[in-house]
């Protein structure tokens, strides 16, 4: 896994560049959190949505809630970047909308917006 560190507003943000799936369940999410924190000492992460299994975006599986709760529990803010318009689920669109209004989890179209958002919260 290749991790770059971006500094914005005196805040270090880990940008994980990987197109292979890294997160498939709660345990892989915990492993991911611990690896990024150990290697970078960052508690803000940007990850492309292609590195997360598709079941995450099907809210009926409950995987998204379980995984994102781990990020909140470990005080790690995450921005997931990509094109979310491909999903037609109203509940997912609502979930994304509500997440983006918060301060821990964001779904954004690109890395630039993710850096901006994570450097302000």
C-alpha positions as CSV (number, residue, x, y, z in Angstrom):
1,X,0.0,0.0,0.0
2,X,1.4,3.4,-1.0
3,X,0.8,6.2,1.4
4,X,1.6,9.8,0.8
5,X,1.3,12.5,3.5
6,X,-0.2,15.8,2.6
7,X,0.1,18.8,5.0
8,X,-2.7,21.3,4.9
9,X,-3.4,23.9,7.6
10,X,-0.7,22.2,9.7
11,X,-2.6,19.0,9.6
12,X,-1.1,15.8,8.2
13,X,-3.4,13.7,6.0
14,X,-2.6,10.2,4.8
15,X,-3.5,9.7,1.2
16,X,-3.7,6.0,0.4
17,X,-3.2,5.2,-3.2
18,X,-4.4,1.7,-4.0
19,X,-7.0,0.5,-6.5
20,X,-7.1,-3.0,-5.0
21,X,-9.7,-3.7,-2.4
22,X,-8.3,-3.1,1.1
23,X,-11.5,-3.1,3.2
24,X,-13.9,-6.0,3.0
25,X,-15.1,-6.3,6.6
26,X,-14.6,-4.9,10.1
27,X,-11.3,-6.7,10.7
28,X,-9.7,-5.5,7.4
29,X,-10.9,-2.0,8.3
30,X,-9.2,-2.2,11.7
31,X,-6.0,-3.6,10.1
32,X,-6.1,-0.7,7.7
33,X,-6.6,1.9,10.4
34,X,-3.8,0.5,12.5
35,X,-1.4,0.2,9.5
36,X,-2.0,3.7,8.4
37,X,-1.6,5.1,11.9
38,X,1.5,3.1,12.5
39,X,3.2,4.0,9.3
40,X,2.2,7.7,9.2
41,X,1.0,8.8,12.6
42,X,-2.0,10.4,10.8
43,X,-5.5,10.2,12.1
44,X,-7.0,11.6,8.8
45,X,-7.1,9.4,5.8
46,X,-8.2,9.7,2.2
47,X,-9.1,6.5,0.4
48,X,-10.5,5.8,-3.0
49,X,-13.8,4.1,-3.0
50,X,-12.4,1.4,-5.3
51,X,-10.4,0.2,-2.3
52,X,-13.6,-0.7,-0.5
53,X,-15.7,-3.7,-1.3
54,X,-19.0,-3.1,-3.1
55,X,-21.1,-4.6,-0.2
56,X,-20.1,-1.5,1.8
57,X,-22.3,0.6,-0.5
58,X,-25.3,-1.7,0.0
59,X,-26.6,-0.5,3.3
60,X,-28.7,-3.6,3.9
61,X,-25.5,-5.5,4.6
62,X,-24.8,-3.1,7.5
63,X,-21.1,-3.4,6.7
64,X,-20.8,0.4,6.1
65,X,-22.1,1.3,9.6
66,X,-19.9,-1.3,11.3
67,X,-16.8,-0.3,9.5
68,X,-17.3,3.5,9.8
69,X,-18.1,3.0,13.5
70,X,-14.5,1.7,13.9
71,X,-13.1,4.8,12.3
72,X,-15.1,7.0,14.8
73,X,-14.1,4.8,17.8
74,X,-10.5,5.1,16.9
75,X,-10.8,8.9,16.3
76,X,-9.8,8.6,12.6
77,X,-11.4,10.9,10.1
78,X,-11.8,9.4,6.7
79,X,-12.7,10.8,3.3
80,X,-13.8,8.3,0.7
81,X,-13.3,9.7,-2.8
82,X,-14.9,8.7,-6.0
83,X,-18.0,8.8,-8.1
84,X,-21.0,8.0,-6.0
85,X,-23.6,8.9,-8.6
86,X,-23.4,5.3,-9.9
87,X,-25.5,4.2,-6.9
88,X,-29.3,4.6,-7.1
89,X,-30.2,3.7,-3.6
90,X,-32.0,6.6,-1.9
91,X,-30.9,5.4,1.5
92,X,-27.3,5.4,0.4
93,X,-27.6,8.9,-1.0
94,X,-29.2,10.0,2.3
95,X,-26.4,8.3,4.2
96,X,-23.8,10.1,2.2
97,X,-25.5,13.4,2.6
98,X,-25.8,13.0,6.3
99,X,-22.2,11.8,6.6
100,X,-20.9,14.8,4.7
101,X,-22.7,17.1,7.2
102,X,-20.8,15.5,10.1
103,X,-17.1,15.7,11.1
104,X,-15.8,12.2,10.9
105,X,-16.7,10.6,7.6
106,X,-17.0,12.2,4.1
107,X,-17.8,11.0,0.7
108,X,-16.3,13.4,-1.8
109,X,-15.7,13.4,-5.6
110,X,-11.9,14.0,-5.5
111,X,-8.8,14.2,-3.5
112,X,-8.6,18.0,-3.6
113,X,-11.9,18.4,-1.9
114,X,-11.1,15.6,0.6
115,X,-7.9,17.4,1.6
116,X,-9.7,20.7,2.0
117,X,-12.5,19.0,4.1
118,X,-10.1,17.0,6.3
119,X,-7.9,20.0,7.0
120,X,-10.8,22.0,8.4
121,X,-12.5,19.5,10.8
